[in-house]
């Protein structure tokens, strides 16, 4: 994860930066590698907590006839992601040799010289990516499409994006635009992880078809306290996992001035989460005074995550005040987009599109404008900032095209061969087609509103709001 331009004064091995002033107080090579090992272990632990958090959130948010489908498929997907990246993706992302910065090669993960610290970053990126995409698709797809998406994402697409944006050979990190040397800025993974994975989920959701029914609220008497607390715990695990993923790597620190990068990133992370929660809570309070409902409480946590995602692309170069303001903007954007998605036919129970697609897209464009670290201080001319912003847009559009075209073909092939939707999804849509074909519009809406008085309403649906949960065909 690197910045726009390397500082030549710090372009050397981290071990060379350790100045020894006394024979009695030496920093040994063993102590240095011990520090790297702690960072790698902490990153992996936090990302595994993130995956647990996604499972808890999916179980508490996605309607499914058998909750064990979600748990089983997540377990299999985690194992498949680790296996695929370890034996294929690492070779393409962090190989010692490169083909013009487009594909790396030449280093197997089992070799003695393999950069295992970078490998933990790759594993973490793939685990987060598959978690995001599967949150939109896991309860609606068959097993084969899910495994196919996991293998392709972890073994090919995400590793190639890591090669382009994060490796020292990447073509997006070494380019001359309008006579200026530029490099993509994506410290937190907005371009490499969040935006591509959310785009994959969006494409799959479009092919799966419109939602049939959306439960707007859950009757608090139908859920145990452990069910709600599980979802809340899940979001805290997700936030912790993202923070752990942003721990600076050895390569990042070796090319920069010796500073307390961990503390700066941690402070900006906390402020961005707090800003997101507060702004989302404020907007919801202005819209409705009754805040003590399941989905509204969850949306506050989602707003905190949205603020964090908006900041993460340049979280290492923002000052604390800028982080708070950018996160406030991101959470406002999230709040608006959730309503646009809610009134669309897309099924997004976890607000993945609003958090990881919308916020990460705008978050990618902000670092060249508000970054004040290293060689992009506020004294930098506006023309240079514009050049960096232009290159950021070029990289962003390139990666979107790189993801959209192949995955559109993949989902189209599964759709044509009839092996995309699971059986439960197929039955529901067939019933919906029959209903939409036989009932006139007036009669259809009459039946919806009459459901408020029916005694056969499921106890899991809020009786006061069921009239607003159906979408017209």
C-alpha positions as CSV (number, residue, x, y, z in Angstrom):
1,X,0.0,0.0,0.0
2,X,1.9,3.0,-1.2
3,X,1.6,6.7,-1.8
4,X,1.7,8.8,-4.9
5,X,5.5,9.2,-5.0
6,X,8.3,7.5,-3.1
7,X,10.6,9.7,-1.0
8,X,14.0,8.8,-2.2
9,X,15.6,9.6,1.2
10,X,13.6,6.7,2.7
11,X,13.8,4.3,-0.2
12,X,15.7,1.6,1.6
13,X,15.2,-1.4,3.7
14,X,13.6,-0.9,7.1
15,X,16.5,-2.5,8.8
16,X,18.8,0.2,7.5
17,X,16.6,2.8,9.1
18,X,17.2,1.4,12.6
19,X,20.0,3.7,13.9
20,X,22.2,2.2,16.5
21,X,23.8,4.8,18.8
22,X,25.0,2.5,21.6
23,X,26.4,-1.0,21.9
24,X,24.3,-1.5,25.1
25,X,21.1,-0.5,23.4
26,X,21.1,-2.2,20.1
27,X,18.0,-3.1,18.0
28,X,18.7,-6.5,16.7
29,X,17.4,-8.0,13.5
30,X,15.6,-10.6,15.5
31,X,13.6,-7.8,17.3
32,X,12.9,-6.2,14.0
33,X,11.3,-9.4,12.5
34,X,9.5,-10.0,15.8
35,X,7.7,-6.6,15.3
36,X,6.7,-7.6,11.7
37,X,5.4,-10.9,12.9
38,X,3.2,-9.3,15.5
39,X,1.8,-7.0,12.9
40,X,1.0,-9.8,10.5
41,X,-0.6,-12.0,13.2
42,X,-2.7,-9.0,14.4
43,X,-3.9,-8.4,10.9
44,X,-4.9,-12.0,10.3
45,X,-6.7,-12.2,13.7
46,X,-8.7,-9.0,13.1
47,X,-9.7,-10.1,9.6
48,X,-10.9,-13.5,10.9
49,X,-13.0,-11.5,13.4
50,X,-14.3,-9.6,10.5
51,X,-15.5,-12.8,8.8
52,X,-17.2,-13.9,12.0
53,X,-18.9,-10.5,12.1
54,X,-20.2,-10.8,8.5
55,X,-21.7,-14.2,9.4
56,X,-23.5,-12.7,12.4
57,X,-24.7,-9.8,10.3
58,X,-25.9,-12.0,7.5
59,X,-27.8,-14.3,9.9
60,X,-29.5,-11.3,11.6
61,X,-30.3,-9.5,8.4
62,X,-30.9,-11.9,5.4
63,X,-34.2,-13.7,5.2
64,X,-33.6,-17.4,4.5
65,X,-35.6,-20.6,5.2
66,X,-32.6,-22.3,6.8
67,X,-30.0,-20.2,8.6
68,X,-27.4,-23.0,8.4
69,X,-27.1,-22.4,4.7
70,X,-25.5,-19.0,5.4
71,X,-23.1,-20.5,8.1
72,X,-22.1,-23.5,6.0
73,X,-21.5,-21.5,2.8
74,X,-19.4,-19.0,4.7
75,X,-17.2,-21.7,6.2
76,X,-16.6,-23.3,2.9
77,X,-16.0,-19.9,1.2
78,X,-13.4,-18.9,3.8
79,X,-11.5,-22.2,3.3
80,X,-11.7,-21.9,-0.5
81,X,-10.5,-18.3,-0.4
82,X,-7.4,-19.2,1.7
83,X,-6.6,-22.2,-0.5
84,X,-7.0,-20.3,-3.8
85,X,-5.1,-17.2,-2.9
86,X,-2.3,-19.2,-1.2
87,X,-1.6,-21.4,-4.2
88,X,-2.5,-19.1,-7.1
89,X,-3.2,-15.5,-6.1
90,X,0.0,-14.9,-4.1
91,X,2.0,-15.8,-7.2
92,X,0.3,-13.2,-9.2
93,X,0.2,-10.4,-6.6
94,X,3.6,-10.4,-4.9
95,X,5.9,-12.3,-7.2
96,X,9.5,-11.1,-7.4
97,X,9.4,-10.6,-11.2
98,X,6.8,-8.8,-13.2
99,X,5.4,-8.5,-16.7
100,X,5.3,-4.7,-17.2
101,X,3.6,-4.3,-13.9
102,X,0.4,-6.1,-15.1
103,X,1.2,-9.6,-13.7
104,X,3.7,-10.6,-11.1
105,X,5.3,-14.0,-11.1
106,X,8.4,-15.9,-9.9
107,X,7.7,-16.5,-6.2
108,X,5.7,-19.4,-4.7
109,X,4.3,-19.0,-1.2
110,X,6.2,-22.1,-0.2
111,X,9.6,-20.7,-1.1
112,X,12.1,-19.7,1.5
113,X,12.3,-16.1,0.2
114,X,8.5,-15.6,0.0
115,X,7.3,-12.3,1.5
116,X,4.9,-13.7,4.0
117,X,4.2,-10.3,5.5
118,X,2.8,-9.2,2.2
119,X,1.0,-12.6,1.9
120,X,-1.0,-11.7,5.0
121,X,-2.2,-8.6,3.3
122,X,-3.3,-10.6,0.3
123,X,-5.1,-13.2,2.3
124,X,-6.8,-10.4,4.3
125,X,-7.9,-8.6,1.1
126,X,-9.4,-11.7,-0.5
127,X,-11.2,-12.7,2.7
128,X,-12.7,-9.2,3.0
129,X,-13.6,-9.2,-0.7
130,X,-15.5,-12.5,-0.7
131,X,-17.3,-11.5,2.5
132,X,-18.6,-8.4,0.9
133,X,-19.8,-10.0,-2.3
134,X,-21.3,-13.0,-0.6
135,X,-23.4,-10.8,1.7
136,X,-25.4,-9.8,-1.3
137,X,-25.6,-13.3,-2.9
138,X,-25.0,-16.1,-0.4
139,X,-28.7,-16.8,0.4
140,X,-29.9,-16.6,-3.2
141,X,-27.3,-18.4,-5.3
142,X,-26.6,-22.1,-5.8
143,X,-23.3,-23.5,-4.4
144,X,-21.5,-23.8,-7.8
145,X,-21.8,-20.0,-8.7
146,X,-20.7,-19.1,-5.2
147,X,-17.6,-21.3,-5.4
148,X,-16.8,-20.0,-8.9
149,X,-17.0,-16.4,-7.8
150,X,-14.8,-17.2,-4.8
151,X,-12.1,-19.0,-6.9
152,X,-12.0,-16.3,-9.6
153,X,-11.9,-13.4,-7.1
154,X,-9.2,-14.9,-4.8
155,X,-7.1,-16.6,-7.4
156,X,-7.2,-14.1,-10.3
157,X,-9.0,-10.7,-10.1
158,X,-8.1,-9.4,-6.6
159,X,-4.5,-10.6,-6.9
160,X,-4.1,-8.8,-10.2
161,X,-5.6,-5.6,-8.6
162,X,-3.1,-6.0,-5.8
163,X,-0.3,-6.3,-8.3
164,X,-1.5,-3.1,-10.1
165,X,-2.0,-0.9,-7.0
166,X,0.0,-2.3,-4.1
167,X,3.0,-4.1,-5.3
168,X,6.3,-2.3,-6.0
169,X,6.0,-3.3,-9.7
170,X,2.4,-2.2,-10.3
171,X,1.8,-0.1,-13.4
172,X,-0.7,2.1,-11.6
173,X,2.0,3.1,-9.1
174,X,4.6,4.2,-11.7
175,X,3.2,6.4,-14.4
176,X,3.8,9.8,-16.0
177,X,0.7,11.9,-16.7
178,X,0.9,15.4,-18.1
179,X,4.6,15.4,-17.4
180,X,4.1,14.6,-13.7
181,X,5.0,11.3,-12.0
182,X,1.8,9.9,-10.4
183,X,0.6,6.9,-8.5
184,X,-2.8,5.6,-7.5
185,X,-3.7,6.2,-3.8
186,X,-5.5,3.3,-2.2
187,X,-4.1,2.7,1.3
188,X,-7.3,1.1,2.7
189,X,-8.4,-1.0,-0.2
190,X,-11.2,1.1,-1.7
191,X,-10.1,0.5,-5.3
192,X,-8.6,-3.0,-4.8
193,X,-11.1,-4.6,-2.4
194,X,-14.3,-2.7,-1.5
195,X,-15.4,-1.3,-4.8
196,X,-14.7,-4.5,-7.0
197,X,-16.4,-6.9,-4.5
198,X,-19.5,-4.7,-4.1
199,X,-19.7,-4.4,-7.9
200,X,-19.6,-8.2,-8.2
201,X,-22.4,-8.4,-5.7
202,X,-24.4,-5.8,-7.5
203,X,-24.1,-7.6,-10.9
204,X,-25.2,-10.8,-9.3
205,X,-28.2,-9.1,-7.6
206,X,-29.3,-7.7,-11.0
207,X,-29.2,-11.2,-12.6
208,X,-31.1,-12.7,-9.6
209,X,-34.0,-10.4,-10.3
210,X,-36.1,-8.0,-8.2
211,X,-36.9,-8.7,-4.6
212,X,-40.3,-10.1,-3.9
213,X,-40.8,-8.9,-0.4
214,X,-38.7,-6.7,1.9
215,X,-39.3,-6.8,5.6
216,X,-38.9,-3.2,6.6
217,X,-38.9,-3.9,10.3
218,X,-38.8,-6.8,12.7
219,X,-41.3,-7.2,15.5
220,X,-39.2,-6.9,18.7
221,X,-41.3,-9.6,20.4
222,X,-40.4,-12.2,17.7
223,X,-36.7,-12.0,18.3
224,X,-34.6,-12.9,21.3
225,X,-32.1,-10.5,22.7
226,X,-29.3,-12.7,21.6
227,X,-30.4,-12.4,18.0
228,X,-30.2,-8.6,18.0
229,X,-27.1,-8.5,20.1
230,X,-25.5,-10.9,17.6
231,X,-26.0,-8.5,14.7
232,X,-24.7,-5.5,16.8
233,X,-21.6,-7.6,17.8
234,X,-21.1,-8.5,14.2
235,X,-20.8,-4.9,13.1
236,X,-18.3,-4.2,15.8
237,X,-16.3,-7.2,14.7
238,X,-16.4,-5.9,11.1
239,X,-15.2,-2.5,12.2
240,X,-12.4,-4.0,14.2
241,X,-11.4,-6.2,11.3
242,X,-11.1,-3.3,9.0
243,X,-9.0,-1.4,11.4
244,X,-6.7,-4.4,11.8
245,X,-6.4,-4.7,8.0
246,X,-5.1,-1.1,7.9
247,X,-2.0,-1.9,10.0
248,X,1.0,-0.6,8.0
249,X,3.2,-3.2,6.3
250,X,7.0,-3.4,6.4
251,X,7.2,-2.2,2.8
252,X,5.0,0.8,3.6
253,X,7.1,1.9,6.5
254,X,10.4,1.3,4.8
255,X,9.6,3.9,2.2
256,X,8.6,6.6,4.5
257,X,10.0,8.8,7.2
258,X,10.1,7.2,10.6
259,X,6.8,8.2,12.3
260,X,4.1,6.6,14.5
261,X,2.0,5.5,11.5
262,X,0.0,3.1,13.6
263,X,-1.2,5.7,16.0
264,X,-2.2,8.1,13.3
265,X,-4.2,5.5,11.4
266,X,-5.8,4.3,14.6
267,X,-6.9,7.9,15.7
268,X,-8.3,8.6,12.2
269,X,-10.2,5.3,12.2
270,X,-11.8,6.0,15.6
271,X,-12.8,9.5,14.5
272,X,-14.3,8.4,11.2
273,X,-16.4,5.7,12.9
274,X,-17.6,8.1,15.5
275,X,-18.5,10.7,12.9
276,X,-20.4,8.2,10.8
277,X,-22.5,7.0,13.7
278,X,-23.3,10.5,14.9
279,X,-24.3,11.9,11.5
280,X,-26.4,8.9,10.7
281,X,-28.1,9.0,14.1
282,X,-28.8,12.8,13.6
283,X,-30.3,12.3,10.2
284,X,-32.5,9.5,11.3
285,X,-33.7,11.5,14.3
286,X,-34.6,14.4,12.0
287,X,-36.6,12.0,9.8
288,X,-38.3,10.0,12.6
289,X,-38.4,10.5,16.4
290,X,-38.8,6.8,17.1
291,X,-35.2,5.5,17.0
292,X,-35.7,2.4,19.1
293,X,-36.2,-0.1,16.3
294,X,-34.1,-2.9,15.0
295,X,-33.2,-1.6,11.5
296,X,-32.7,2.0,12.7
297,X,-30.2,1.0,15.4
298,X,-28.4,-1.2,12.8
299,X,-28.3,1.7,10.3
300,X,-26.4,3.8,12.9
301,X,-23.7,1.1,13.0
302,X,-23.7,0.9,9.3
303,X,-23.3,4.7,9.1
304,X,-20.1,4.4,11.3
305,X,-18.8,1.7,8.9
306,X,-19.7,3.9,5.9
307,X,-17.7,6.8,7.4
308,X,-14.7,4.6,7.9
309,X,-14.8,3.2,4.4
310,X,-15.0,6.7,2.9
311,X,-11.9,7.7,4.8
312,X,-9.9,4.5,4.4
313,X,-8.4,5.2,0.9
314,X,-6.3,8.0,2.4
315,X,-6.5,7.4,6.0
316,X,-2.7,7.6,6.4
317,X,-2.5,11.1,4.9
318,X,-5.5,12.9,6.4
319,X,-5.3,14.8,9.7
320,X,-7.9,14.0,12.4
321,X,-10.1,17.0,11.5
322,X,-10.1,16.1,7.8
323,X,-10.9,12.4,8.7
324,X,-13.9,13.5,10.8
325,X,-15.3,15.8,8.1
326,X,-14.8,13.3,5.3
327,X,-16.5,10.6,7.3
328,X,-19.4,12.9,8.0
329,X,-19.8,13.5,4.3
330,X,-19.6,9.7,3.6
331,X,-22.2,8.8,6.2
332,X,-24.6,11.5,4.8
333,X,-24.0,10.0,1.4
334,X,-24.7,6.5,2.8
335,X,-28.0,7.7,4.4
336,X,-29.2,9.1,1.1
337,X,-28.2,6.1,-1.0
338,X,-29.9,3.6,1.4
339,X,-33.3,5.2,0.5
340,X,-32.5,5.1,-3.2
341,X,-31.7,1.4,-2.9
342,X,-34.7,0.8,-0.7
343,X,-37.1,2.0,-3.3
344,X,-35.3,0.1,-6.1
345,X,-35.9,-3.5,-6.9
346,X,-32.5,-4.5,-5.6
347,X,-32.3,-6.8,-2.6
348,X,-29.6,-5.6,-0.2
349,X,-30.5,-6.5,3.3
350,X,-27.1,-5.5,4.7
351,X,-26.7,-2.2,2.8
352,X,-23.6,-3.4,1.1
353,X,-24.2,-1.3,-2.0
354,X,-24.5,1.9,0.0
355,X,-21.5,1.2,2.3
356,X,-18.9,-0.5,0.0
357,X,-19.9,0.7,-3.5
358,X,-21.1,4.3,-3.1
359,X,-18.9,5.4,-0.2
360,X,-15.8,3.7,-1.5
361,X,-16.3,5.2,-4.9
362,X,-16.4,8.8,-3.6
363,X,-13.7,7.9,-1.0
364,X,-11.3,7.1,-3.9
365,X,-11.6,10.6,-5.3
366,X,-10.9,12.5,-2.0
367,X,-7.2,11.8,-1.2
368,X,-5.7,14.0,-4.0
369,X,-7.9,16.9,-2.8
370,X,-7.6,16.7,1.0
371,X,-4.4,14.7,1.6
372,X,-1.8,16.6,3.6
373,X,0.9,14.1,4.2
374,X,4.3,13.6,2.6
375,X,4.6,15.2,-0.8
376,X,0.9,16.4,-1.0
377,X,0.8,19.0,1.6
378,X,-1.5,22.0,1.3
379,X,1.3,24.0,-0.3
380,X,1.1,21.8,-3.4
381,X,-0.2,23.7,-6.5
382,X,-3.8,23.0,-7.5
383,X,-2.6,21.9,-10.9
384,X,-0.6,19.0,-9.4
385,X,-3.6,18.0,-7.3
386,X,-5.7,17.9,-10.4
387,X,-3.2,15.7,-12.2
388,X,-3.3,13.2,-9.3
389,X,-7.1,13.3,-9.2
390,X,-7.2,12.7,-13.0
391,X,-5.0,9.6,-12.6
392,X,-7.1,8.4,-9.7
393,X,-10.2,8.6,-11.9
394,X,-8.4,6.8,-14.8
395,X,-7.4,3.9,-12.4
396,X,-10.9,3.8,-10.9
397,X,-12.6,3.5,-14.3
398,X,-10.1,1.0,-15.5
399,X,-10.7,-1.3,-12.5
400,X,-14.5,-1.0,-12.7
401,X,-14.3,-2.0,-16.4
402,X,-11.9,-4.9,-15.5
403,X,-14.5,-6.3,-13.1
404,X,-17.8,-5.5,-14.8
405,X,-17.1,-7.1,-18.2
406,X,-15.9,-10.6,-17.1
407,X,-18.4,-11.0,-14.2
408,X,-21.3,-9.9,-16.4
409,X,-20.4,-12.8,-18.7
410,X,-20.0,-15.2,-15.8
411,X,-23.4,-14.4,-14.4
412,X,-24.9,-14.4,-17.8
413,X,-23.6,-17.9,-18.5
414,X,-25.0,-19.2,-15.2
415,X,-28.3,-17.5,-15.9
416,X,-28.6,-19.0,-19.4
417,X,-27.8,-22.6,-18.1
418,X,-30.3,-22.2,-15.3
419,X,-27.9,-22.8,-12.5
420,X,-27.8,-19.4,-10.9
421,X,-30.7,-19.2,-8.4
422,X,-31.2,-21.7,-5.6
423,X,-34.4,-23.7,-5.5
424,X,-36.1,-21.5,-2.9
425,X,-35.4,-18.4,-5.0
426,X,-36.8,-20.1,-8.1
427,X,-40.0,-21.1,-6.5
428,X,-40.6,-17.6,-5.0
429,X,-40.1,-15.9,-8.4
430,X,-42.3,-18.4,-10.2
431,X,-45.1,-17.7,-7.6
432,X,-44.5,-14.0,-8.1
433,X,-44.8,-14.2,-11.9
434,X,-48.2,-16.0,-11.5
435,X,-49.4,-13.5,-9.0
436,X,-48.4,-10.5,-11.1
437,X,-49.9,-12.1,-14.2
438,X,-53.3,-12.9,-12.8
439,X,-54.1,-10.0,-10.4
440,X,-54.9,-6.6,-11.7
441,X,-53.1,-3.6,-10.1
442,X,-56.0,-2.5,-7.9
443,X,-56.7,-6.0,-6.6
444,X,-53.1,-6.5,-6.0
445,X,-52.7,-3.5,-3.8
446,X,-56.0,-4.2,-2.0
447,X,-54.7,-7.6,-1.1
448,X,-51.5,-6.0,0.3
449,X,-53.3,-3.5,2.5
450,X,-55.8,-6.1,3.7
451,X,-52.9,-8.1,5.0
452,X,-52.8,-5.6,7.9
453,X,-56.0,-7.0,9.2
454,X,-55.3,-10.6,8.5
455,X,-54.7,-12.9,11.4
456,X,-52.3,-15.0,9.3
457,X,-49.4,-12.6,9.3
458,X,-46.1,-14.1,10.2
459,X,-45.0,-13.1,13.7
460,X,-41.6,-12.1,12.2
461,X,-43.2,-9.1,10.3
462,X,-44.2,-5.9,11.9
463,X,-48.0,-5.6,11.4
464,X,-47.9,-1.8,11.5
465,X,-45.6,-1.6,8.5
466,X,-46.3,-4.6,6.3
467,X,-48.2,-2.4,3.9
468,X,-44.9,-0.7,3.0
469,X,-42.8,-3.8,2.6
470,X,-44.0,-5.0,-0.9
471,X,-42.8,-3.6,-4.1
472,X,-45.1,-3.3,-7.2
473,X,-43.9,-5.3,-10.2
